[in-house]
Amino acid sequence: MEMDKMQVVWKNQKELRCGYTTGSCAAAAAKAAAAMLFSGEEIRQVSLMTPKGIELYLEVEKIQRENESVSCAIQKDSGDDPDVTNGIFVYAKVTKKREKGVTLDGGIGVGRFTRKVLEQEAGEAAINKVPRQMIREAVQSQIEKYDWDGGADVLIYVPQGVEIAKKTFNPRLGIEGGISVLGTSGIVEPMSEQALTQTIFLEMKMLRDEGHRYCYLTPGNYGNDFLRQTLGYDQELAVKCSNYIGDAIDDGVRLKMDGLLLVGHIGKLVKIAAGVMNTHSRQADARMEVLAVHAAMAGADRETVCALMKCFTTKEALDILEERGLLEETMRTVMEKIEYHLAKRAGEKMKVGALMFSDELGVLGKTSLVDKLREKIG
């Protein structure tokens, strides 16, 4: 692997090597297979521009030719990030077709959704939105480059994916039969837990040293985007805390901050209502348990509670709550419980508020201190 802009990152005074996602592997393999199919030449290295703006140069392996198709593989390299998919081969088979357009599907080792989840329909291959776009654009670029008058069928498959999927949470997400092809940036940036929590502290300390006694906390890009695009708040005054909400609150107390305003998606923040302060799925879930209990408190019947407990995503649960007229009251008591646990963690020396949102419904609820903290942050 080569990267023209970034190959390593520094975390906790250590140099860590970056890697690339399964989505990048799939797109690069599809591009290479298409180039070989339409040019008739053999390609041993392929370039791929990732959404992050980093160009990869990847070795093409396991090339096979048939009359109207070519398949090849790219080996996944996760860099210094621990990942069960590190070292696997991601294959793409590209087949000519007379009709224009690029169709995409998953083969062996690529999971399938057993029910509708977010933008994915039941039965579809578990290839996420960004990798789908990367794959289609990579193949279309070769169709145009070599003046092919038709289109192409693309099959992504990962023979090792069937076994690897057993070590993941995919079944809980409604994905069976293999792994997901993932990646929003195309790049895997390593983050050890110690390095990540230290980074959170240093970012907050920098704001404190600049004279800011209040700031935002966001678990990740969703929260940052919501701050900027929807609320119009200053993203420069936000610290990304990832899943380490409790540690970030502890950092605020340690740095003698006066207040923190946590802004995040329901998928993360709803767990705080159960006292969960590390929201990584490996640590705890409790999303549906929280929503089901609070829906029951709002008057939900047994059928509704059971339906909530069977949900895979918070979007599904929100749809049920909205359809049955329970959303507002459920969110009210959820936010009360979130406020209780945040205040308990922060103690008396620092104020903490939370604003919770979803992509579809916007702001779902906020704790009592949100408006005051927003004024203080400025």
Salt bridges, closest charged atoms under 4 A:
GLU42 OE2 - ARG44 NH2 2.95
GLU66 OE1 - LYS93 NZ 3.66
ASP77 OD2 - ARG17 NH1 2.75
ASP83 OD2 - LYS76 NZ 3.13
ASP105 OD1 - ARG112 NH2 2.69
GLU121 OE2 - LYS116 NZ 3.06
GLU124 OE1 - ARG132 NH2 3.98
ASP149 OD1 - LYS100 NZ 3.34
ASP153 OD1 - LYS97 NZ 3.82
GLU163 OE2 - LYS166 NZ 3.01
GLU189 OE2 - LYS11 NZ 3.42
ASP209 OD2 - LYS205 NZ 2.90
ASP225 OD1 - ARG228 NH2 3.38
ASP250 OD2 - ARG345 NH2 2.80
ASP258 OD2 - ARG213 NE 2.60
ASP285 OD2 - ARG172 NH2 2.73
ASP285 OD1 - ARG287 NE 2.65
GLU316 OE1 - ARG115 NH2 2.76
ASP319 OD2 - LYS315 NZ 3.16
GLU329 OE2 - ARG332 NH2 2.64
GLU336 OE2 - ARG332 NH1 2.63
ASP371 OD1 - LYS366 NZ 3.02
